[in-house]
Amino acid sequence: MGPGLEAEAAQARARQIIVGQAVSNKAPDNGNLVPIVEQVKNNCGRAPDKTTADAGYWTPEAPEACEQLGTDVYISTRRRKHGDQDDVVPNGPVPEDADTRERMRRKLRSKEGRDTYARRKAVVEPVFGQIKEARGFRRFLLRGQKAVQAEWAMVCRFNHSSKGAA
């Protein structure tokens, strides 16, 4: 949404209400998941039961940090092109020497993991679609991370407060 800046929003699954938002200068988004989960916990009084995130948010530290906040997290471990086949993940117990990435890959390939992650598109994408298409918001008017953060907060607030308005 701006040169070198990434706008982020966390949505509640029910009713797609924005419950956390931020602007970051980190690209990709890795390193931003835990602060957003912390913000949601502060805004809502508790962390979300489950959180999904695309591969841009993957860091080996994120699953444990989110778990410590009280969130069961499902993070894609690699970028995929539309139509790519799923990873082949062996059946059976996770080896004790498996690293964090391998553990997350197996978690995502479980029935619960597939079902949970598949709902991500129906929660996240419509909110950004509403902001871009229905509201016509495609670029920031202000410059500088602090100013853009304030503008993004207003966009997210407006999207939330006008939910259901004609």
C-alpha positions in Angstrom: 0.0 0.0 0.0 3.0 2.3 0.1 6.6 2.2 -0.8 8.3 0.1 1.8 5.3 -0.1 4.1 2.9 -3.0 4.7 -0.6 -2.5 6.1 -1.9 -5.3 8.2 -5.2 -6.1 9.8 -6.4 -8.9 12.1 -10.0 -9.8 11.8 -12.4 -11.7 14.0 -13.8 -14.6 12.1 -17.4 -13.9 13.1 -18.6 -10.8 11.2 -15.1 -9.9 9.9 -14.6 -7.1 12.4 -11.0 -5.7 12.4 -9.6 -6.3 15.9 -6.0 -5.3 15.3 -4.1 -3.3 12.8 -0.6 -2.1 12.1 1.7 -0.6 9.5 5.2 -2.1 9.3 8.3 -1.4 7.4 9.3 -5.1 7.6 9.1 -7.0 4.4 7.8 -9.6 4.1 5.5 -9.6 7.2 7.7 -12.0 9.2 8.2 -10.6 12.7 4.8 -8.9 12.7 2.5 -11.8 13.7 3.3 -11.8 17.4 2.9 -8.0 17.9 -0.5 -8.2 16.1 -1.6 -11.2 18.3 -0.5 -9.1 21.4 -2.5 -6.2 20.1 -5.6 -8.3 19.6 -5.2 -9.7 23.1 -4.9 -6.1 24.5 -7.9 -4.9 22.4 -10.2 -7.8 23.1 -9.1 -8.9 26.6 -7.8 -12.3 25.4 -5.8 -13.7 22.5 -7.7 -15.4 19.7 -8.3 -19.1 20.2 -6.8 -19.8 16.7 -4.8 -17.6 14.3 -4.0 -18.2 10.7 -1.3 -16.5 8.7 0.3 -16.7 5.3 3.9 -17.7 4.6 5.1 -14.1 4.9 4.5 -14.2 8.6 6.5 -17.4 9.1 9.4 -17.3 11.6 10.6 -20.3 13.6 9.9 -18.4 16.8 6.3 -17.4 16.0 4.4 -20.7 16.9 5.8 -20.8 20.4 5.4 -17.1 21.0 1.8 -17.3 19.9 1.2 -20.4 22.0 2.5 -18.5 25.1 -0.1 -15.8 24.4 -2.8 -18.4 24.3 -3.3 -18.8 20.5 -3.2 -21.9 18.5 -1.5 -20.7 15.4 -1.5 -22.1 11.8 1.2 -20.4 9.6 2.0 -21.5 6.1 5.7 -22.4 5.9 6.2 -21.5 2.2 4.6 -19.4 -0.5 2.5 -21.3 -3.0 1.2 -20.4 -6.4 -2.5 -20.9 -7.0 -3.2 -24.5 -7.8 0.0 -25.9 -6.4 -0.2 -29.3 -4.9 0.0 -29.6 -1.2 3.2 -30.6 0.5 3.7 -34.3 0.8 4.0 -34.9 4.6 4.7 -38.3 6.0 2.0 -39.9 8.1 2.7 -41.1 11.6 4.1 -39.4 14.7 6.2 -36.3 14.4 9.9 -37.2 14.9 11.3 -35.9 18.1 14.1 -34.2 16.2 11.7 -32.4 13.8 12.3 -28.6 13.6 9.6 -26.0 14.1 9.0 -25.7 10.3 8.4 -29.5 10.0 6.1 -29.5 13.0 4.0 -26.7 11.4 4.0 -28.4 8.0 2.5 -31.5 9.7 0.0 -29.5 11.7 -1.2 -27.8 8.5 -1.6 -31.1 6.8 -3.8 -32.6 9.5 -7.5 -32.6 8.9 -8.0 -29.8 11.6 -5.1 -27.9 10.1 -6.4 -28.1 6.5 -9.9 -27.1 7.7 -8.7 -24.2 9.8 -6.3 -22.8 7.2 -8.9 -23.1 4.4 -11.2 -20.7 6.3 -8.5 -18.0 6.2 -9.4 -16.7 2.8 -13.0 -16.3 3.8 -12.0 -14.2 6.8 -9.1 -12.1 5.7 -9.6 -11.5 2.0 -13.2 -10.0 2.1 -12.1 -7.4 4.6 -9.3 -6.2 2.4 -11.7 -6.4 -0.6 -14.2 -4.2 1.2 -11.5 -1.6 2.0 -10.1 -1.6 -1.6 -13.2 -2.1 -3.7 -16.2 -0.9 -1.7 -14.4 2.0 0.0 -12.0 2.7 -2.9 -9.0 2.9 -0.6 -6.0 2.0 -2.7 -3.2 4.2 -1.5 -2.3 6.4 1.5 -2.5 10.1 1.2 0.0 10.8 4.0 3.7 10.1 4.1 5.9 8.6 6.8 5.3 5.5 8.8 3.7 7.4 11.8 1.3 9.3 9.6 0.5 6.2 7.5 -0.2 4.3 10.7 -2.7 6.9 11.8 -4.4 6.9 8.4 -4.6 3.1 8.4 -6.1 3.1 11.9 -8.8 5.5 10.6 -9.5 3.3 7.6 -9.8 0.2 9.8 -12.0 2.0 12.3 -14.2 3.4 9.5 -14.5 -0.1 8.0 -15.5 -1.5 11.4 -17.9 1.2 12.5 -19.8 1.4 9.2 -20.3 -2.4 9.1 -23.8 -3.0 7.9 -24.5 0.6 6.9 -26.4 1.2 3.7 
